Amino acid sequence: MTESHLLKVHREIELERPVLVAAFRGWNDAGDAASFAATHLARVWSAEPIASIDPEEFYDFQAVRPQVELVDGATRKIDWPSNEFSAAKMPGSPNDVMVLVGTEPNLRWKAFSQLVIDVARMHGVELVITLGALLADVPHSRPVPVTGTAGDDALIQKLGLQRSRYEGPTGIVGVLHDRFAAAGIASASLWAAVPHYLAVTPNPKAALALVQKAVELIGAGAEIDDLVRATATYEERVTEMVASDEDVQAYVPLLEARSDERAHEEQMTEQDLPSGDALAAELEKFLRDRDD
């Protein structure tokens, strides 16, 4: 059942065969790379807000707390967890675009997913591309691996993707793809692998890789100069951090050797990416061996 009172439409817009790009902060967003990439696309495409989802029914505000900020140094303003749709016309491109940047909900994922589907149908969305980022045993000094998956054979062949064979816990992105398939809306997922030994956020290098792959699938251009500059600064900062930690400095070459062994493969599949527990165990073993 659609709960239309939870969907706020800010403006009407007619779009030509739009593609929806979606990313969510939280479990699906290692290094903030996915939300950073989607926010960047909305900005450089000059996308204007068109709709939002009321957070009241979908969040445990003790788990995802609202933020208080001062406006003009005096007036207090509360920012609630948001899920904002924006849209832009793309002259010269076969598809206009929509962007959804949100926060993974705590509650009622089926109802939440239905609202996203409602907005997609309202504007005639032909394809949904979700962005995600996960921690993996990859070095910061190599290109960011981006895996593209889909569940539809025709879409896999058309966009050069692969079928996901992942089994295990999923986030709102996984649920949305299941619901899109049931609704007859084509969808694909892009995942960037982020070095698990880095706590630096946001990760502009991974965001840049997601942006480049997304615009390739959409067939639309996007300005990336800001991301390129941010990536250069990020790499300098990370190099300094690694150089100051002997353990990490010794660990990175092991990841580089493993990455180079994979270089002949076209893509890294999701089952190749170890769990967080496996990554922690591997790092702990490496540090124990060094201590010994």
Secondary structure, 3 states (H helix, E strand, C coil): CCCHHHEEECCCCCCCCCEEEEEEECCCEHHHHHHHHHHHHHHHCCCEEEEEECHHHCCCCCCCCCEEEEECCCEEEEECCCEEEEEECCCCCCCCEEEEEEECCCCCHHHHHHHHHHHHHHCCCCEEEEEEEEEECCCCCCCCCEEEEECCHHHHHHHCCEECCCCCCCCHHHHHHHHHHHHCCEEEEEEEEEECCCCCCCCHHHHHHHHHHHHHHHCCCCCCHHHHHHHHHHHHHHHHHHHCCHHHHHHHHHHHHHHHHHCCCCCCCHHHCCCHHHHHHHHHHHHHHHHC
